[in-house]
Amino acid sequence: MFDIRAIRENPEDFDKGWARRGLEAQTPAILKLDEERRAVQTQLQELQAKRNEESQKIGEIKKSGGDAQEQMDAVARMKDEMVALEERERTLAESLNQHLAGLPNILNAQVPDGEDESGNVEVRKWGEIKHKSGPDHGEIGEALGQMDFETAAKMSGARFTLLSGGLARMERALAQFFLDTHTGQHGFTEVSPPLLVRDNALFGTGQLPKFAEDLFRSKETDHWLIPTSEVPLTNIVADSILEEDELNKRFTAFTPCFRSEAGSAGKDTRGMLRQHQFYKVELVSITTPEESQNEHEYMTQCAEKVLQLLELPYRTVVLCSGDTGFGATKTYDIEVWLPGQETYREISSVSNCGDFQARRMKARFKRKGEKNTEFVHTLNGSGVAVGRALIAVIENYYDPADGGVFVPEVLKPYMGGIEKITKS
C-alpha cells in the first residue's frame, strides 16, 4: 500500500516508478478516486453541520411552543441523504484501496532496468565448478532407490516427491545445519510459526489479493496454507509499535511451504525443482529505514555462507526491474550450480521490501524521545531452500563410480556416521 498524500504531492515520481515495471500511468485514476472521495467527505461534513444547525432550531422552536415539523422533515431528509453519501464514500474508499493494494512496490534506484531475467546482473561468483555436467538429481535419486516420484503421484498427483533412507535424512540434516548456522552464527532467533494463516496476514506481506491463485486455501475454515514462512514471521510485528532499541529483529524458521504453481504450467516438471510442497529455512528481518540496505547485504551474505560451508558453487545476481517481485524494492537471487542442468538455478531470493509490507500490516516503531511513529522496513530471504540444496548436493557430490552421493563435511555431524549415500 502507498501513502495517498505522497501520491498527491509527487504523482510523477510514482508513475515513473511503476513505469519501470512496465505499468502505464496509475496516478490519474488514483487521484480521480481520491478527489471524488474527498468531495463526498466534504459534502458529508457540510450536511452534518447543517443537520446539527436544524436540530438545534427544532429544540428552540419546541421550547417556545411552536411547530417544528418543517425542520424535523428537513432533518429526516438530510439523514437519508447522509446515509447515501456515507455509502458512496465507502464504495469510493474501497475502490481506491483495491487499486492501491494491487500496485507493486517502487523499485530502488540501484535496480537495473530490464524486461525479464535476461536483464539480471551478476554481482559475484563463488566456488570452483568441479562437475560441469552429469546426471540430474532425479536420475541419481531413483537409481539409489530413495527418490520416488511415481508413488508420490499415486497419493498426491504431480509435483510431489517421496524421499527415503539417506536422502530423507540428508534433507533433515540440511535444515538442521541451516538453522544452527543462522541462529548460532548470524544472530537470528528460531521460530516455529503457524502453517495456516488468515487473509490479513497474506495481505500484509503482499500475497493477497494479487496472488490468490498461487495459494492453497482451506474449504472448511477461513485459512490459507503458507506459501513461505515469510508470511507468519513478518506478521509477528503486525499492528504493533516497536521501540527503536528493539530493532533489528531477526527471525528464522524451518517449515514446509505450499504453492499451487498456477503460473508455472510446463516449467520444471521433472524432478524436485518446482513442487507443490517443499521445505525452506526462511530469514526475516525487521529494521529501521536507514539500516535496511545494510541489512539486505548482511542477509544475502548469511544465505551465501551456508552454500560456502557446503562447498557448493554459486553466483549472486541483482534482479532487474522486470524480474523483481511484487513487494520488493530490490532483490538478490543466489543461484547454485547444477551439473544435471549445466547451469545455475535459484536457491535463494533475498528481498528488501522497504516500508511496503509495514504499511499494509501497520507495523511501526518509535524513536527514542519522539512521539511520532514511523513504519519499519521488512526484509526476507531463503536461508536457503532445503529441497534445492538437496538437489545441489546430490548433483555436485555424485560419485559416477558407484552412483552414490558423498556427504558434505559440514553435514556429517547430522548424518549419524553416514559418509556416503549408496543404493538402498
Secondary structure by P-SEA (a helix, b strand, c coil): cccaaaaaacaaaaaaaaaaacccccaaaaaaaaaaaaaaaaaaaaaaaaaaaaaaaaaaaaaacccaaaaaaaaaaaaaaaaaaaaaaaaaaaaaaaaaaaccccccccccccccccccccccccccccccccccaaaaaaaaccccaaaaaacccccbbbbccaaaaaaaaaaaaaaaaaaaccbbbbbbccccccaaaaaaacccccccccbbbbccccccccccaaaaaaacccccccccccccbbbbbbbbbbbcccccccccccccccccccccbbbbbbbcccaaaaaaaaaaaaaaaaaaaacccbbbbbbccccccccccbbbbbbbbbccccbbbbcbbbbbbcaaaaaaaccccccccccbbbbbbbbbbccccaaaaaaaaaaaaccccccbbbbccccccccccccccccc
